[in-house]
Amino acid sequence: MTKGKKVFSIIAVLVILLVAAISYYRYFFVFGEGVKAGELNYVVKKGYLFKTYEGKLIQSGIRSKQTGTLQNNEFEFSISDKAIAEKMMANSGQFFELHYKEYKHSLPWRGFSVYVVDSILTSKDLPK
């Protein structure tokens, strides 16, 4: 192998490793994990090529910037597991505590949101 080919091979390998590391960080590295609680507004299955489950949770009672008022906070998320999505669809309007993972960017087959719900911690009926 000539010196030029060897240098080119080393540079090519380094570029491939760099692209792989950046791709992992942007799309697969779990940036944060947490729990959100609130009333489930909806869960839908949608998408053009990749059908994913998307939902919205309404967290009420968050203080507003305006004195003396309350404001709702909405948490939009994707759902990683069909069984979790179906359980949530069957119980829309209930209070849920959801565990989620936050990624830096979304992937088409993972959903539209960077927040991906991976488990239901608790669910209960809201008082009427």
N, CA, C and O atoms as a GROMACS GRO file, in nm:
protein
  512
    1MET      N    1   0.085  -0.117   0.000
    1MET     CA    2   0.000   0.000   0.000
    1MET      C    3   0.090   0.124   0.000
    1MET      O    4   0.185   0.133   0.077
    2THR      N    5   0.058   0.215  -0.086
    2THR     CA    6   0.140   0.337  -0.093
    2THR      C    7   0.102   0.430   0.021
    2THR      O    8  -0.002   0.415   0.086
    3LYS      N    9   0.190   0.528   0.044
    3LYS     CA   10   0.170   0.623   0.153
    3LYS      C   11   0.041   0.703   0.134
    3LYS      O   12  -0.029   0.730   0.231
    4GLY      N   13   0.009   0.741   0.012
    4GLY     CA   14  -0.112   0.818  -0.018
    4GLY      C   15  -0.238   0.740   0.012
    4GLY      O   16  -0.334   0.794   0.068
    5LYS      N   17  -0.238   0.611  -0.026
    5LYS     CA   18  -0.356   0.528   0.000
    5LYS      C   19  -0.374   0.506   0.151
    5LYS      O   20  -0.487   0.502   0.200
    6LYS      N   21  -0.264   0.492   0.222
    6LYS     CA   22  -0.271   0.469   0.367
    6LYS      C   23  -0.328   0.593   0.438
    6LYS      O   24  -0.413   0.581   0.526
    7VAL      N   25  -0.282   0.710   0.399
    7VAL     CA   26  -0.332   0.835   0.458
    7VAL      C   27  -0.480   0.851   0.426
    7VAL      O   28  -0.559   0.887   0.513
    8PHE      N   29  -0.519   0.824   0.300
    8PHE     CA   30  -0.659   0.834   0.260
    8PHE      C   31  -0.746   0.736   0.341
    8PHE      O   32  -0.856   0.772   0.384
    9SER      N   33  -0.698   0.614   0.363
    9SER     CA   34  -0.772   0.514   0.440
    9SER      C   35  -0.792   0.559   0.584
    9SER      O   36  -0.901   0.545   0.640
   10ILE      N   37  -0.687   0.614   0.645
   10ILE     CA   38  -0.697   0.662   0.784
   10ILE      C   39  -0.797   0.777   0.793
   10ILE      O   40  -0.878   0.780   0.886
   11ILE      N   41  -0.792   0.870   0.700
   11ILE     CA   42  -0.885   0.984   0.699
   11ILE      C   43  -1.028   0.935   0.678
   11ILE      O   44  -1.121   0.983   0.743
   12ALA      N   45  -1.047   0.840   0.587
   12ALA     CA   46  -1.181   0.786   0.562
   12ALA      C   47  -1.238   0.719   0.686
   12ALA      O   48  -1.356   0.738   0.718
   13VAL      N   49  -1.157   0.641   0.755
   13VAL     CA   50  -1.203   0.574   0.878
   13VAL      C   51  -1.238   0.678   0.985
   13VAL      O   52  -1.340   0.664   1.052
   14LEU      N   53  -1.156   0.781   1.001
   14LEU     CA   54  -1.183   0.885   1.100
   14LEU      C   55  -1.312   0.961   1.067
   14LEU      O   56  -1.390   0.993   1.157
   15VAL      N   57  -1.335   0.989   0.940
   15VAL     CA   58  -1.458   1.058   0.900
   15VAL      C   59  -1.580   0.971   0.928
   15VAL      O   60  -1.681   1.020   0.978
   16ILE      N   61  -1.572   0.843   0.897
   16ILE     CA   62  -1.682   0.751   0.923
   16ILE      C   63  -1.711   0.742   1.073
   16ILE      O   64  -1.826   0.743   1.115
   17LEU      N   65  -1.606   0.732   1.155
   17LEU     CA   66  -1.623   0.728   1.300
   17LEU      C   67  -1.685   0.857   1.353
   17LEU      O   68  -1.770   0.854   1.442
   18LEU      N   69  -1.643   0.969   1.300
   18LEU     CA   70  -1.696   1.098   1.342
   18LEU      C   71  -1.845   1.110   1.306
   18LEU      O   72  -1.926   1.155   1.388
   19VAL      N   73  -1.880   1.071   1.184
   19VAL     CA   74  -2.021   1.075   1.142
   19VAL      C   75  -2.105   0.980   1.228
   19VAL      O   76  -2.218   1.014   1.266
   20ALA      N   77  -2.053   0.864   1.259
   20ALA     CA   78  -2.125   0.768   1.344
   20ALA      C   79  -2.146   0.824   1.484
   20ALA      O   80  -2.254   0.811   1.541
   21ALA      N   81  -2.044   0.887   1.540
   21ALA     CA   82  -2.054   0.944   1.675
   21ALA      C   83  -2.155   1.060   1.678
   21ALA      O   84  -2.236   1.069   1.771
   22ILE      N   85  -2.151   1.145   1.579
   22ILE     CA   86  -2.245   1.258   1.573
   22ILE      C   87  -2.388   1.206   1.555
   22ILE      O   88  -2.480   1.256   1.620
   23SER      N   89  -2.407   1.108   1.469
   23SER     CA   90  -2.540   1.050   1.447
   23SER      C   91  -2.594   0.987   1.574
   23SER      O   92  -2.711   1.005   1.607
   24TYR      N   93  -2.510   0.913   1.645
   24TYR     CA   94  -2.552   0.852   1.771
   24TYR      C   95  -2.596   0.960   1.870
   24TYR      O   96  -2.702   0.948   1.931
   25TYR      N   97  -2.516   1.064   1.885
   25TYR     CA   98  -2.548   1.171   1.980
   25TYR      C   99  -2.678   1.241   1.942
   25TYR      O  100  -2.761   1.268   2.029
   26ARG      N  101  -2.698   1.271   1.816
   26ARG     CA  102  -2.817   1.345   1.773
   26ARG      C  103  -2.945   1.262   1.779
   26ARG      O  104  -3.051   1.317   1.810
   27TYR      N  105  -2.939   1.133   1.752
   27TYR     CA  106  -3.061   1.054   1.735
   27TYR      C  107  -3.083   0.942   1.837
   27TYR      O  108  -3.197   0.898   1.854
   28PHE      N  109  -2.980   0.895   1.905
   28PHE     CA  110  -2.996   0.780   1.993
   28PHE      C  111  -2.956   0.805   2.138
   28PHE      O  112  -2.997   0.729   2.226
   29PHE      N  113  -2.877   0.908   2.166
   29PHE     CA  114  -2.834   0.941   2.301
   29PHE      C  115  -2.953   0.996   2.379
   29PHE      O  116  -3.020   1.089   2.334
   30VAL      N  117  -2.981   0.938   2.496
   30VAL     CA  118  -3.091   0.984   2.580
   30VAL      C  119  -3.042   1.108   2.655
   30VAL      O  120  -2.960   1.098   2.747
   31PHE      N  121  -3.093   1.222   2.614
   31PHE     CA  122  -3.052   1.351   2.671
   31PHE      C  123  -3.110   1.371   2.811
   31PHE      O  124  -3.045   1.428   2.898
   32GLY      N  125  -3.232   1.323   2.833
   32GLY     CA  126  -3.296   1.338   2.963
   32GLY      C  127  -3.406   1.236   2.981
   32GLY      O  128  -3.459   1.181   2.884
   33GLU      N  129  -3.441   1.210   3.106
   33GLU     CA  130  -3.551   1.121   3.141
   33GLU      C  131  -3.632   1.189   3.248
   33GLU      O  132  -3.579   1.269   3.326
   34GLY      N  133  -3.761   1.159   3.254
   34GLY     CA  134  -3.843   1.221   3.356
   34GLY      C  135  -3.983   1.165   3.361
   34GLY      O  136  -4.015   1.067   3.294
   35VAL      N  137  -4.065   1.229   3.442
   35VAL     CA  138  -4.204   1.191   3.460
   35VAL      C  139  -4.289   1.316   3.442
   35VAL      O  140  -4.259   1.421   3.498
   36LYS      N  141  -4.394   1.303   3.365
   36LYS     CA  142  -4.494   1.410   3.348
   36LYS      C  143  -4.628   1.354   3.390
   36LYS      O  144  -4.658   1.237   3.364
   37ALA      N  145  -4.709   1.438   3.455
   37ALA     CA  146  -4.841   1.396   3.500
   37ALA      C  147  -4.944   1.496   3.453
   37ALA      O  148  -4.919   1.616   3.448
   38GLY      N  149  -5.062   1.445   3.418
   38GLY     CA  150  -5.170   1.531   3.377
   38GLY      C  151  -5.282   1.453   3.314
   38GLY      O  152  -5.282   1.329   3.313
   39GLU      N  153  -5.379   1.526   3.260
   39GLU     CA  154  -5.495   1.465   3.197
   39GLU      C  155  -5.464   1.436   3.052
   39GLU      O  156  -5.417   1.523   2.978
   40LEU      N  157  -5.491   1.314   3.010
   40LEU     CA  158  -5.465   1.275   2.872
   40LEU      C  159  -5.567   1.339   2.780
   40LEU      O  160  -5.687   1.315   2.794
   41ASN      N  161  -5.521   1.420   2.688
   41ASN     CA  162  -5.609   1.486   2.592
   41ASN      C  163  -5.641   1.392   2.477
   41ASN      O  164  -5.758   1.367   2.447
   42TYR      N  165  -5.537   1.338   2.411
   42TYR     CA  166  -5.560   1.245   2.302
   42TYR      C  167  -5.436   1.163   2.273
   42TYR      O  168  -5.324   1.199   2.310
   43VAL      N  169  -5.459   1.050   2.204
   43VAL     CA  170  -5.353   0.966   2.146
   43VAL      C  171  -5.402   0.929   2.007
   43VAL      O  172  -5.514   0.882   1.990
   44VAL      N  173  -5.317   0.949   1.907
   44VAL     CA  174  -5.352   0.916   1.769
   44VAL      C  175  -5.238   0.840   1.704
   44VAL      O  176  -5.121   0.854   1.742
   45LYS      N  177  -5.273   0.761   1.604
   45LYS     CA  178  -5.173   0.694   1.522
   45LYS      C  179  -5.171   0.768   1.389
   45LYS      O  180  -5.272   0.775   1.320
   46LYS      N  181  -5.055   0.824   1.354
   46LYS     CA  182  -5.050   0.901   1.230
   46LYS      C  183  -4.911   0.894   1.168
   46LYS      O  184  -4.815   0.850   1.230
   47GLY      N  185  -4.905   0.939   1.044
   47GLY     CA  186  -4.779   0.942   0.972
   47GLY      C  187  -4.800   0.904   0.827
   47GLY      O  188  -4.896   0.834   0.794
   48TYR      N  189  -4.711   0.949   0.742
   48TYR     CA  190  -4.720   0.919   0.599
   48TYR      C  191  -4.662   0.781   0.568
   48TYR      O  192  -4.732   0.693   0.517
   49LEU      N  193  -4.537   0.763   0.598
   49LEU     CA  194  -4.470   0.636   0.570
   49LEU      C  195  -4.461   0.550   0.695
   49LEU      O  196  -4.494   0.431   0.692
   50PHE      N  197  -4.418   0.610   0.805
   50PHE     CA  198  -4.407   0.540   0.932
   50PHE      C  199  -4.523   0.584   1.020
   50PHE      O  200  -4.531   0.701   1.058
   51LYS      N  201  -4.612   0.492   1.054
   51LYS     CA  202  -4.725   0.522   1.142
   51LYS      C  203  -4.676   0.514   1.286
   51LYS      O  204  -4.634   0.409   1.333
   52THR      N  205  -4.684   0.627   1.356
   52THR     CA  206  -4.639   0.633   1.496
   52THR      C  207  -4.753   0.683   1.583
   52THR      O  208  -4.848   0.744   1.534
   53TYR      N  209  -4.744   0.656   1.711
   53TYR     CA  210  -4.844   0.700   1.808
   53TYR      C  211  -4.798   0.832   1.869
   53TYR      O  212  -4.686   0.843   1.919
   54GLU      N  213  -4.885   0.931   1.863
   54GLU     CA  214  -4.857   1.064   1.916
   54GLU      C  215  -4.966   1.100   2.017
   54GLU      O  216  -5.082   1.062   1.999
   55GLY      N  217  -4.930   1.174   2.121
   55GLY     CA  218  -5.028   1.211   2.222
   55GLY      C  219  -5.003   1.346   2.282
   55GLY      O  220  -4.899   1.408   2.261
   56LYS      N  221  -5.102   1.390   2.359
   56LYS     CA  222  -5.091   1.519   2.428
   56LYS      C  223  -5.148   1.504   2.569
   56LYS      O  224  -5.256   1.448   2.588
   57LEU      N  225  -5.073   1.554   2.666
   57LEU     CA  226  -5.111   1.552   2.806
   57LEU      C  227  -5.131   1.697   2.849
   57LEU      O  228  -5.048   1.783   2.817
   58ILE      N  229  -5.239   1.725   2.920
   58ILE     CA  230  -5.264   1.861   2.969
   58ILE      C  231  -5.231   1.866   3.117
   58ILE      O  232  -5.289   1.793   3.198
   59GLN      N  233  -5.137   1.952   3.151
   59GLN     CA  234  -5.097   1.972   3.291
   59GLN      C  235  -5.160   2.102   3.336
   59GLN      O  236  -5.120   2.209   3.290
   60SER      N  237  -5.257   2.095   3.424
   60SER     CA  238  -5.326   2.217   3.466
   60SER      C  239  -5.264   2.275   3.592
   60SER      O  240  -5.190   2.209   3.664
   61GLY      N  241  -5.298   2.400   3.616
   61GLY     CA  242  -5.255   2.466   3.738
   61GLY      C  243  -5.115   2.522   3.735
   61GLY      O  244  -5.059   2.552   3.841
   62ILE      N  245  -5.057   2.536   3.619
   62ILE     CA  246  -4.925   2.596   3.609
   62ILE      C  247  -4.941   2.748   3.618
   62ILE      O  248  -5.028   2.805   3.552
   63ARG      N  249  -4.859   2.812   3.698
   63ARG     CA  250  -4.870   2.957   3.714
   63ARG      C  251  -4.835   3.028   3.584
   63ARG      O  252  -4.743   2.990   3.512
   64SER      N  253  -4.912   3.131   3.559
   64SER     CA  254  -4.890   3.213   3.441
   64SER      C  255  -4.798   3.329   3.476
   64SER      O  256  -4.777   3.360   3.593
   65LYS      N  257  -4.744   3.393   3.373
   65LYS     CA  258  -4.661   3.512   3.396
   65LYS      C  259  -4.746   3.629   3.443
   65LYS      O  260  -4.695   3.723   3.504
   66GLN      N  261  -4.875   3.623   3.415
   66GLN     CA  262  -4.967   3.728   3.457
   66GLN      C  263  -5.012   3.697   3.599
   66GLN      O  264  -5.052   3.584   3.628
   67THR      N  265  -5.007   3.794   3.687
   67THR     CA  266  -5.039   3.775   3.828
   67THR      C  267  -5.185   3.733   3.847
   67THR      O  268  -5.276   3.792   3.788
   68GLY      N  269  -5.205   3.631   3.930
   68GLY     CA  270  -5.339   3.588   3.967
   68GLY      C  271  -5.409   3.498   3.867
   68GLY      O  272  -5.529   3.472   3.883
   69THR      N  273  -5.341   3.449   3.767
   69THR     CA  274  -5.405   3.361   3.669
   69THR      C  275  -5.333   3.227   3.662
   69THR      O  276  -5.217   3.215   3.702
   70LEU      N  277  -5.404   3.128   3.611
   70LEU     CA  278  -5.346   2.996   3.588
   70LEU      C  279  -5.345   2.968   3.439
   70LEU      O  280  -5.427   3.021   3.364
   71GLN      N  281  -5.253   2.887   3.398
   71GLN     CA  282  -5.239   2.855   3.256
   71GLN      C  283  -5.216   2.705   3.242
   71GLN      O  284  -5.144   2.645   3.322
   72ASN      N  285  -5.275   2.645   3.141
   72ASN     CA  286  -5.250   2.504   3.113
   72ASN      C  287  -5.118   2.488   3.038
   72ASN      O  288  -5.081   2.573   2.957
   73ASN      N  289  -5.050   2.381   3.067
   73ASN     CA  290  -4.927   2.347   2.997
   73ASN      C  291  -4.951   2.216   2.924
   73ASN      O  292  -4.998   2.120   2.984
   74GLU      N  293  -4.919   2.212   2.795
   74GLU     CA  294  -4.941   2.091   2.717
   74GLU      C  295  -4.808   2.020   2.693
   74GLU      O  296  -4.708   2.082   2.658
   75PHE      N  297  -4.809   1.890   2.711
   75PHE     CA  298  -4.693   1.806   2.688
   75PHE      C  299  -4.723   1.715   2.570
   75PHE      O  300  -4.804   1.623   2.582
   76GLU      N  301  -4.658   1.740   2.457
   76GLU     CA  302  -4.677   1.657   2.338
   76GLU      C  303  -4.566   1.553   2.330
   76GLU      O  304  -4.450   1.584   2.355
   77PHE      N  305  -4.604   1.430   2.296
   77PHE     CA  306  -4.509   1.320   2.303
   77PHE      C  307  -4.539   1.215   2.198
   77PHE      O  308  -4.648   1.212   2.141
   78SER      N  309  -4.442   1.128   2.174
   78SER     CA  310  -4.458   1.008   2.094
   78SER      C  311  -4.460   0.889   2.189
   78SER      O  312  -4.413   0.899   2.302
   79ILE      N  313  -4.513   0.777   2.143
   79ILE     CA  314  -4.522   0.657   2.227
   79ILE      C  315  -4.447   0.544   2.158
   79ILE      O  316  -4.467   0.518   2.039
   80SER      N  317  -4.359   0.478   2.232
   80SER     CA  318  -4.271   0.378   2.174
   80SER      C  319  -4.334   0.240   2.160
   80SER      O  320  -4.288   0.160   2.078
   81ASP      N  321  -4.438   0.210   2.237
   81ASP     CA  322  -4.493   0.075   2.242
   81ASP      C  323  -4.642   0.076   2.208
   81ASP      O  324  -4.718   0.156   2.263
   82LYS      N  325  -4.683  -0.012   2.120
   82LYS     CA  326  -4.823  -0.019   2.077
   82LYS      C  327  -4.916  -0.051   2.194
   82LYS      O  328  -5.026   0.005   2.202
   83ALA      N  329  -4.874  -0.138   2.285
   83ALA     CA  330  -4.959  -0.176   2.399
   83ALA      C  331  -4.984  -0.055   2.490
   83ALA      O  332  -5.095  -0.038   2.540
   84ILE      N  333  -4.883   0.027   2.511
   84ILE     CA  334  -4.899   0.148   2.593
   84ILE      C  335  -4.996   0.243   2.523
   84ILE      O  336  -5.085   0.299   2.587
   85ALA      N  337  -4.979   0.261   2.393
   85ALA     CA  338  -5.066   0.352   2.317
   85ALA      C  339  -5.211   0.305   2.322
   85ALA      O  340  -5.302   0.386   2.339
   86GLU      N  341  -5.234   0.176   2.306
   86GLU     CA  342  -5.371   0.124   2.308
   86GLU      C  343  -5.435   0.140   2.445
   86GLU      O  344  -5.554   0.171   2.455
   87LYS      N  345  -5.358   0.120   2.551
   87LYS     CA  346  -5.411   0.140   2.687
   87LYS      C  347  -5.448   0.287   2.707
   87LYS      O  348  -5.552   0.317   2.767
   88MET      N  349  -5.365   0.377   2.657
   88MET     CA  350  -5.394   0.520   2.671
   88MET      C  351  -5.514   0.559   2.586
   88MET      O  352  -5.597   0.638   2.630
   89MET      N  353  -5.526   0.505   2.465
   89MET     CA  354  -5.641   0.536   2.378
   89MET      C  355  -5.772   0.493   2.443
   89MET      O  356  -5.874   0.561   2.429
   90ALA      N  357  -5.770   0.381   2.513
   90ALA     CA  358  -5.890   0.330   2.578
   90ALA      C  359  -5.927   0.411   2.703
   90ALA      O  360  -6.037   0.396   2.755
   91ASN      N  361  -5.837   0.495   2.751
   91ASN     CA  362  -5.859   0.569   2.876
   91ASN      C  363  -5.837   0.719   2.858
   91ASN      O  364  -5.786   0.784   2.949
   92SER      N  365  -5.874   0.773   2.744
   92SER     CA  366  -5.858   0.916   2.719
   92SER      C  367  -5.939   0.995   2.821
   92SER      O  368  -6.050   0.957   2.858
   93GLY      N  369  -5.882   1.105   2.867
   93GLY     CA  370  -5.948   1.188   2.967
   93GLY      C  371  -5.911   1.154   3.110
   93GLY      O  372  -5.948   1.226   3.202
   94GLN      N  373  -5.838   1.046   3.130
   94GLN     CA  374  -5.794   1.008   3.264
   94GLN      C  375  -5.664   1.079   3.301
   94GLN      O  376  -5.595   1.136   3.215
   95PHE      N  377  -5.632   1.075   3.429
   95PHE     CA  378  -5.507   1.130   3.480
   95PHE      C  379  -5.398   1.024   3.466
   95PHE      O  380  -5.416   0.910   3.510
   96PHE      N  381  -5.286   1.060   3.405
   96PHE     CA  382  -5.175   0.967   3.385
   96PHE      C  383  -5.045   1.026   3.438
   96PHE      O  384  -5.024   1.147   3.432
   97GLU      N  385  -4.960   0.940   3.491
   97GLU     CA  386  -4.820   0.972   3.517
   97GLU      C  387  -4.738   0.890   3.420
   97GLU      O  388  -4.742   0.767   3.422
   98LEU      N  389  -4.664   0.959   3.333
   98LEU     CA  390  -4.592   0.892   3.224
   98LEU      C  391  -4.443   0.911   3.239
   98LEU      O  392  -4.395   1.020   3.269
   99HIS      N  393  -4.368   0.803   3.218
   99HIS     CA  394  -4.221   0.811   3.215
   99HIS      C  395  -4.180   0.830   3.070
   99HIS      O  396  -4.230   0.762   2.980
  100TYR      N  397  -4.089   0.925   3.047
  100TYR     CA  398  -4.046   0.954   2.910
  100TYR      C  399  -3.895   0.968   2.901
  100TYR      O  400  -3.826   0.990   3.001
  101LYS      N  401  -3.846   0.955   2.778
  101LYS     CA  402  -3.706   0.981   2.746
  101LYS      C  403  -3.701   1.095   2.646
  101LYS      O  404  -3.784   1.102   2.555
  102GLU      N  405  -3.605   1.182   2.664
  102GLU     CA  406  -3.588   1.296   2.573
  102GLU      C  407  -3.464   1.277   2.489
  102GLU      O  408  -3.356   1.250   2.541
  103TYR      N  409  -3.479   1.290   2.359
  103TYR     CA  410  -3.369   1.280   2.264
  103TYR      C  411  -3.340   1.418   2.205
  103TYR      O  412  -3.423   1.508   2.218
  104LYS      N  413  -3.227   1.434   2.143
  104LYS     CA  414  -3.193   1.563   2.081
  104LYS      C  415  -3.274   1.589   1.955
  104LYS      O  416  -3.313   1.703   1.930
  105HIS      N  417  -3.302   1.487   1.876
  105HIS     CA  418  -3.379   1.500   1.752
  105HIS      C  419  -3.468   1.376   1.737
  105HIS      O  420  -3.441   1.271   1.794
  106SER      N  421  -3.574   1.391   1.659
  106SER     CA  422  -3.666   1.279   1.637
  106SER      C  423  -3.623   1.199   1.514
  106SER      O  424  -3.548   1.247   1.429
  107LEU      N  425  -3.673   1.078   1.507
  107LEU     CA  426  -3.655   0.990   1.392
  107LEU      C  427  -3.793   0.954   1.338
  107LEU      O  428  -3.887   0.941   1.416
  108PRO      N  429  -3.808   0.940   1.207
  108PRO     CA  430  -3.942   0.914   1.150
  108PRO      C  431  -4.011   0.791   1.208
  108PRO      O  432  -4.133   0.795   1.228
  109TRP      N  433  -3.940   0.685   1.236
  109TRP     CA  434  -4.002   0.563   1.287
  109TRP      C  435  -4.019   0.566   1.439
  109TRP      O  436  -4.082   0.476   1.495
  110ARG      N  437  -3.964   0.667   1.506
  110ARG     CA  438  -3.980   0.680   1.651
  110ARG      C  439  -4.090   0.778   1.685
  110ARG      O  440  -4.143   0.774   1.796
  111GLY      N  441  -4.127   0.866   1.594
  111GLY     CA  442  -4.234   0.962   1.617
  111GLY      C  443  -4.191   1.103   1.584
  111GLY      O  444  -4.076   1.129   1.550
  112PHE      N  445  -4.287   1.195   1.596
  112PHE     CA  446  -4.262   1.335   1.561
  112PHE      C  447  -4.195   1.412   1.673
  112PHE      O  448  -4.128   1.512   1.648
  113SER      N  449  -4.211   1.368   1.795
  113SER     CA  450  -4.162   1.442   1.911
  113SER      C  451  -4.026   1.391   1.959
  113SER      O  452  -3.991   1.275   1.937
  114VAL      N  453  -3.951   1.478   2.024
  114VAL     CA  454  -3.825   1.435   2.086
  114VAL      C  455  -3.852   1.368   2.221
  114VAL      O  456  -3.763   1.306   2.278
  115TYR      N  457  -3.976   1.382   2.273
  115TYR     CA  458  -4.015   1.316   2.398
  115TYR      C  459  -4.086   1.186   2.363
  115TYR      O  460  -4.187   1.186   2.294
  116VAL      N  461  -4.032   1.074   2.412
  116VAL     CA  462  -4.087   0.943   2.381
  116VAL      C  463  -4.127   0.875   2.512
  116VAL      O  464  -4.044   0.845   2.597
  117VAL      N  465  -4.258   0.850   2.526
  117VAL     CA  466  -4.311   0.783   2.645
  117VAL      C  467  -4.283   0.634   2.632
  117VAL      O  468  -4.315   0.572   2.531
  118ASP      N  469  -4.221   0.579   2.737
  118ASP     CA  470  -4.187   0.436   2.733
  118ASP      C  471  -4.259   0.354   2.839
  118ASP      O  472  -4.251   0.231   2.838
  119SER      N  473  -4.331   0.421   2.933
  119SER     CA  474  -4.408   0.345   3.032
  119SER      C  475  -4.512   0.435   3.100
  119SER      O  476  -4.498   0.557   3.105
  120ILE      N  477  -4.616   0.370   3.151
  120ILE     CA  478  -4.718   0.436   3.231
  120ILE      C  479  -4.691   0.402   3.376
  120ILE      O  480  -4.690   0.284   3.412
  121LEU      N  481  -4.668   0.502   3.459
  121LEU     CA  482  -4.642   0.476   3.601
  121LEU      C  483  -4.774   0.456   3.676
  121LEU      O  484  -4.790   0.359   3.749
  122THR      N  485  -4.870   0.548   3.658
  122THR     CA  486  -5.002   0.534   3.719
  122THR      C  487  -5.105   0.594   3.625
  122THR      O  488  -5.075   0.678   3.541
  123SER      N  489  -5.229   0.547   3.642
  123SER     CA  490  -5.343   0.607   3.573
  123SER      C  491  -5.463   0.595   3.665
  123SER      O  492  -5.480   0.494   3.734
  124LYS      N  493  -5.546   0.699   3.665
  124LYS     CA  494  -5.667   0.695   3.748
  124LYS      C  495  -5.772   0.787   3.688
  124LYS      O  496  -5.742   0.883   3.618
  125ASP      N  497  -5.897   0.754   3.718
  125ASP     CA  498  -6.007   0.836   3.672
  125ASP      C  499  -6.005   0.971   3.741
  125ASP      O  500  -5.973   0.981   3.860
  126LEU      N  501  -6.039   1.074   3.667
  126LEU     CA  502  -6.052   1.206   3.726
  126LEU      C  503  -6.184   1.215   3.801
  126LEU      O  504  -6.283   1.154   3.758
  127PRO      N  505  -6.189   1.290   3.913
  127PRO     CA  506  -6.317   1.305   3.983
  127PRO      C  507  -6.417   1.383   3.897
  127PRO      O  508  -6.381   1.480   3.830
  128LYS      N  509  -6.540   1.340   3.900
  128LYS     CA  510  -6.644   1.405   3.818
  128LYS      C  511  -6.711   1.516   3.894
  128LYS      O  512  -6.800   1.581   3.841
   0.00000   0.00000   0.00000
